Amino acid sequence: PYWTRNNQGQLDVEPVHGYEIENSDTDYYYVPKKTKFPHLTSPYFYEVKSTKKNIYMTTISTPVFNDKNEFICVLAIDYPLFELQKFVASID
């Protein structure tokens, strides 16, 4: 699931679709699953459904394994880049 805060500050949950298909849009899932290492995606725009805003962000993801070293899932956090953009723009 994809958790976000809506315009009223409440948590919203969106189902995640398409991650099962390997392509450049699913690097956040397939790269850590295949390499068994954390991954930082290239920046991209994503429309958050609950707010209807396009957010420029990057995803930090890491694979999760059980005690037998078997793959379980990928844990991912999206990091919005607007604060970083503002900081970089303020540098002379």
ZAVO-252955 format. One record per residue (C-alpha): residue in three letters; x, y, z. Coordinates in steps of 0.02 Angstrom, whole numbers, padded with zeros to 5 digits, always signed. Layout:
N
ALAXYZ/...
// end
This chain:
92
PRO+00000+00000+00000/TYR+00048+00182-00025/TRP+00017+00291+00129/THR-00003+00480+00113/ARG-00083+00625+00203/ASN-00231+00706+00117/ASN-00267+00893+00112/GLN-00352+00880+00283/GLY-00197+00798+00360/GLN-00278+00626+00377/LEU-00192+00467+00321/ASP-00248+00393+00156/VAL-00203+00223+00086/GLU-00188+00187-00100/PRO-00161+00014-00172/VAL+00002-00007-00268/HIS-00020-00081-00441/GLY+00103-00131-00575/TYR+00256-00163-00468/GLU+00250-00346-00523/ILE+00299-00291-00701/GLU+00485-00257-00717/ASN+00520-00091-00803/SER+00600+00078-00765/ASP+00447+00132-00666/THR+00470-00012-00545/ASP+00656+00007-00507/TYR+00610+00045-00327/TYR+00552-00137-00313/TYR+00656-00240-00433/VAL+00829-00165-00405/PRO+00836-00201-00217/LYS+00751-00369-00242/LYS+00881-00423-00371/THR+01037-00344-00295/LYS+00989-00375-00113/PHE+01048-00198-00074/PRO+00959-00032-00040/HIS+00919+00076-00191/LEU+00893+00262-00223/THR+00789+00299-00378/SER+00817+00441-00499/PRO+00702+00589-00462/TYR+00529+00580-00541/PHE+00357+00661-00535/TYR+00215+00566-00453/GLU+00033+00619-00434/VAL-00025+00587-00257/LYS-00206+00535-00281/SER-00269+00599-00112/THR-00204+00776-00141/LYS-00207+00782-00333/LYS-00031+00857-00327/ASN+00117+00810-00434/ILE+00265+00788-00318/TYR+00446+00784-00374/MET+00524+00646-00270/THR+00646+00504-00256/THR+00619+00334-00177/ILE+00734+00250-00053/SER+00700+00064-00045/THR+00777-00088+00036/PRO+00740-00274+00025/VAL+00678-00369+00177/PHE+00728-00550+00208/ASN+00677-00680+00336/ASP+00800-00773+00449/LYS+00832-00899+00307/ASN+00884-00755+00192/GLU+00728-00778+00086/PHE+00656-00622+00006/ILE+00496-00561+00089/CYS+00462-00386+00021/VAL+00532-00215-00017/LEU+00514-00074+00108/ALA+00513+00096+00022/ILE+00502+00278+00074/ASP+00466+00418-00049/TYR+00563+00577-00014/PRO+00490+00738-00086/LEU+00624+00848-00160/PHE+00540+01020-00150/GLU+00632+01067+00010/LEU+00798+01016-00068/GLN+00751+01115-00224/LYS+00717+01271-00119/PHE+00882+01250-00027/VAL+00983+01229-00186/ALA+00895+01378-00266/SER+00944+01487-00116/ILE+01129+01453-00139/ASP+01220+01593-00229/
// end
